[in-house]
Amino acid sequence: MAIAVAEAQRITVVSWRYQAERRVIGAVGQDVHRQAKAGAGSGMCDALAALATDLENGRSSAMRALERMTASVLGFVTVPRLARMITRHFVLHVTAEPAAEVDAVIAALRAYGVLLCVIDGRDLQRCRCLRVLAVSEIDETIRSEVREVVGRGLEQLSRECRPFV
């Protein structure tokens, strides 16, 4: 965890915080962000971390369900084996893009949780959104995960997004 905290502290400088807040406000709106900041001390990071984990688990289940459904439907189709195999590969390719989008949402939730912990002045050792990134036993893997999620997790949020209403 110490490595994740050190890397996060290196990343979460004032300019990162400013850019991260602008991206979040562009995506969720000023009012929602203000409410999240106010709730930061009451465990908003924990709620975001739990939701990100649920999305991660759900994504895997959805992918497996789609693969099973495709396999069962293709079992009834009387087309050449090669056509079925191509279809299976397409299913994996086509679903890879939505999976990447879900990964981006998961990273954004975790990065926002870290941002809220930083804004709240919380000890990053206790930041649940950061803790999930420190599970590897390899130091560079931890640093890389923190850079990817904390450093770039909010980059997917366009400043031009309209808030969800």
C-alpha positions as CSV (number, residue, x, y, z in Angstrom):
1,M,0.0,0.0,0.0
2,A,2.9,2.3,0.7
3,I,4.0,2.2,-2.9
4,A,0.5,3.0,-4.1
5,V,0.2,5.9,-1.7
6,A,3.6,7.3,-2.7
7,E,2.7,7.1,-6.4
8,A,-0.7,8.7,-5.9
9,Q,0.9,11.5,-3.9
10,R,3.3,12.1,-6.7
11,I,0.4,12.3,-9.2
12,T,-2.2,14.2,-7.2
13,V,-0.5,17.6,-7.4
14,V,-2.5,20.8,-7.6
15,S,-2.6,20.8,-11.5
16,W,-3.9,17.2,-11.5
17,R,-6.5,18.1,-8.9
18,Y,-7.6,21.2,-10.9
19,Q,-7.9,19.2,-14.2
20,A,-9.6,16.3,-12.5
21,E,-12.2,18.6,-10.9
22,R,-12.9,20.3,-14.2
23,R,-13.4,17.0,-16.0
24,V,-15.7,15.7,-13.2
25,I,-17.7,18.9,-13.2
26,G,-18.0,18.7,-17.0
27,A,-19.4,15.1,-16.6
28,V,-21.6,15.3,-13.5
29,G,-22.2,19.1,-13.1
30,Q,-21.2,21.5,-10.4
31,D,-24.1,20.6,-8.0
32,V,-23.4,16.9,-8.0
33,H,-19.6,17.5,-7.5
34,R,-20.3,19.9,-4.7
35,Q,-22.5,17.2,-3.0
36,A,-19.8,14.6,-3.5
37,K,-17.2,16.8,-2.0
38,A,-19.4,17.5,1.0
39,G,-19.9,13.7,1.4
40,A,-16.2,12.9,1.0
41,G,-15.7,12.7,4.7
42,S,-18.8,10.4,5.1
43,G,-17.4,7.7,2.9
44,M,-18.1,8.8,-0.7
45,C,-14.8,7.1,-1.7
46,D,-16.0,3.9,-0.1
47,A,-19.3,4.1,-2.0
48,L,-17.5,4.7,-5.3
49,A,-15.0,1.9,-4.7
50,A,-17.8,-0.5,-4.0
51,L,-19.7,0.5,-7.1
52,A,-16.5,0.2,-9.2
53,T,-16.0,-3.3,-7.9
54,D,-19.6,-4.3,-8.6
55,L,-19.2,-3.0,-12.2
56,E,-16.0,-5.0,-12.5
57,N,-17.7,-8.2,-11.3
58,G,-20.8,-7.5,-13.4
59,R,-18.8,-6.9,-16.6
60,S,-17.2,-10.4,-16.3
61,S,-20.6,-12.0,-15.7
62,A,-22.1,-10.2,-18.6
63,M,-19.3,-11.2,-20.9
64,R,-19.6,-14.9,-19.9
65,A,-23.4,-14.8,-20.3
66,L,-23.1,-13.3,-23.8
67,E,-20.5,-16.0,-24.8
68,R,-22.7,-18.8,-23.5
69,M,-25.8,-17.4,-25.3
70,T,-23.9,-17.1,-28.5
71,A,-22.5,-20.6,-28.2
72,S,-26.0,-22.0,-27.6
73,V,-27.6,-20.1,-30.4
74,L,-24.8,-21.1,-32.8
75,G,-25.3,-24.7,-31.8
76,F,-28.7,-24.6,-33.4
77,V,-27.6,-22.9,-36.6
78,T,-26.9,-25.2,-39.6
79,V,-24.1,-23.3,-41.2
80,P,-20.5,-24.3,-41.8
81,R,-18.3,-24.7,-38.7
82,L,-16.0,-21.9,-40.0
83,A,-18.9,-19.4,-40.1
84,R,-19.8,-20.3,-36.5
85,M,-16.2,-19.9,-35.4
86,I,-16.0,-16.5,-37.2
87,T,-19.2,-15.4,-35.4
88,R,-17.8,-16.4,-32.0
89,H,-14.7,-14.3,-32.7
90,F,-16.8,-11.4,-33.8
91,V,-18.8,-11.6,-30.6
92,L,-15.6,-11.4,-28.6
93,H,-14.3,-8.5,-30.7
94,V,-17.6,-6.6,-30.7
95,T,-18.0,-7.0,-26.9
96,A,-14.5,-5.9,-26.3
97,E,-15.3,-2.3,-27.0
98,P,-18.2,-2.0,-24.4
99,A,-15.9,-3.8,-22.0
100,A,-13.3,-1.1,-22.5
101,E,-16.0,1.5,-21.9
102,V,-16.9,-0.2,-18.6
103,D,-13.2,-0.3,-17.7
104,A,-13.0,3.5,-18.3
105,V,-16.0,4.0,-16.0
106,I,-14.5,1.8,-13.3
107,A,-11.2,3.8,-13.6
108,A,-13.0,7.1,-13.5
109,L,-15.0,6.1,-10.3
110,R,-11.8,5.0,-8.6
111,A,-9.9,8.2,-9.7
112,Y,-12.7,10.3,-8.5
113,G,-12.7,8.5,-5.1
114,V,-9.0,9.3,-4.8
115,L,-9.7,12.9,-5.8
116,L,-12.3,13.2,-3.1
117,C,-9.9,11.7,-0.5
118,V,-7.3,14.3,-1.5
119,I,-9.8,17.1,-1.3
120,D,-11.0,15.9,2.1
121,G,-7.4,15.7,3.3
122,R,-7.8,12.0,4.2
123,D,-4.8,9.7,4.7
124,L,-4.4,7.9,1.4
125,Q,-3.5,4.8,3.3
126,R,-7.3,4.6,4.1
127,C,-8.5,5.4,0.6
128,R,-10.5,2.4,-0.5
129,C,-10.3,3.5,-4.2
130,L,-6.5,3.4,-4.0
131,R,-6.3,0.3,-1.9
132,V,-7.8,-1.8,-4.7
133,L,-4.9,-0.8,-6.9
134,A,-2.3,-2.1,-4.4
135,V,-3.0,-5.8,-4.6
136,S,-0.1,-6.8,-6.7
137,E,3.1,-8.1,-5.1
138,I,5.2,-6.4,-7.8
139,D,6.1,-2.8,-7.1
140,E,6.1,-1.6,-10.7
141,T,2.8,-3.2,-11.3
142,I,1.3,-1.2,-8.5
143,R,2.9,2.0,-9.7
144,S,1.6,1.3,-13.2
145,E,-2.0,0.6,-11.9
146,V,-1.9,3.9,-9.9
147,R,-0.6,5.8,-12.9
148,E,-3.3,4.3,-15.2
149,V,-6.2,4.8,-12.8
150,V,-5.3,7.9,-10.8
151,G,-3.2,9.6,-13.4
152,R,-5.4,8.9,-16.4
153,G,-8.7,7.6,-15.1
154,L,-10.6,10.8,-15.5
155,E,-9.1,11.6,-19.0
156,Q,-12.0,9.7,-20.6
157,L,-14.5,12.3,-19.2
158,S,-14.9,14.9,-21.8
159,R,-15.2,18.5,-20.6
160,E,-17.9,18.9,-23.2
161,C,-20.2,16.2,-21.7
162,R,-23.6,17.3,-20.6
163,P,-24.5,16.3,-17.1
164,F,-26.8,13.4,-16.7
165,V,-30.3,14.6,-15.7
